[in-house]
Amino acid sequence: MVNALPKWVMVRYSKLWNEFKDKEFTFDKAVKVLKDKEAVVSVFLSDLRKAGWIQVNLSQKDLRQRVYKLKSPAEAIKDMNK
């Protein structure tokens, strides 16, 4: 199930979508693109996960690190109607 996003989350989602589209990225890359404090990015990614707009997996290269992959806007909106 996918939920609507607050405006502050949607703005950051848009920045990440413009940069990565459907490619995987790390927390550090998200911080660099968003130019926010790590604590803000952490809350943002958590909110995206809870809303169903992002997939979170463990890195195959380093199992201590997570990798993120955004759902496309079309896919997320389609899932909202389920």
C-alpha positions in Angstrom: 0.0 0.0 0.0 1.3 3.4 -0.9 0.3 6.6 0.9 0.4 10.3 -0.1 3.5 12.2 0.9 3.8 15.5 2.9 5.1 18.4 0.8 8.5 18.4 2.4 9.0 14.7 1.6 7.7 15.1 -1.9 10.1 17.9 -2.7 13.1 15.7 -1.6 11.6 12.7 -3.4 11.5 14.8 -6.6 15.2 15.8 -6.2 16.2 12.1 -5.8 14.0 11.0 -8.7 15.6 13.6 -11.0 19.0 12.3 -10.0 18.6 8.5 -9.8 15.3 7.6 -11.5 15.0 3.8 -10.8 18.7 3.2 -10.0 19.9 2.2 -6.6 21.7 4.7 -4.4 23.2 4.9 -0.9 22.5 7.1 2.1 25.6 9.1 1.4 24.6 9.8 -2.2 21.2 10.9 -1.0 22.8 13.3 1.5 25.0 14.7 -1.2 22.1 15.3 -3.6 19.7 16.7 -1.0 22.3 18.8 0.7 20.5 18.2 4.0 21.8 17.1 7.4 22.1 13.4 7.8 19.3 13.4 10.5 16.9 15.0 8.1 17.7 12.6 5.3 17.3 9.7 7.7 13.8 10.8 8.7 13.0 11.5 5.0 14.0 8.0 3.9 12.1 6.4 6.8 9.0 8.4 5.8 9.3 7.3 2.2 9.7 3.7 3.3 6.7 3.8 5.6 4.6 5.4 2.8 5.7 2.7 0.3 7.5 5.0 -2.1 11.0 3.4 -1.8 12.5 -0.1 -1.5 15.3 -0.7 1.0 17.7 -3.6 0.6 21.1 -4.6 2.0 24.1 -3.8 -0.3 25.6 -6.9 -1.9 29.0 -5.3 -1.6 28.7 -4.5 2.1 26.0 -6.1 4.1 26.3 -3.3 6.8 25.1 -0.7 4.2 21.6 -0.2 2.8 20.8 0.6 -0.8 17.6 2.5 -1.8 15.5 2.4 -4.9 12.7 4.8 -5.6 9.3 3.7 -7.0 8.5 5.7 -10.1 5.8 8.4 -9.5 3.4 6.5 -11.9 3.9 3.2 -10.0 3.5 4.8 -6.6 0.3 6.6 -7.6 -1.1 3.5 -9.2 -0.4 1.6 -6.0 -2.2 4.3 -4.0 -5.5 3.3 -5.8 -5.3 -0.3 -4.7 
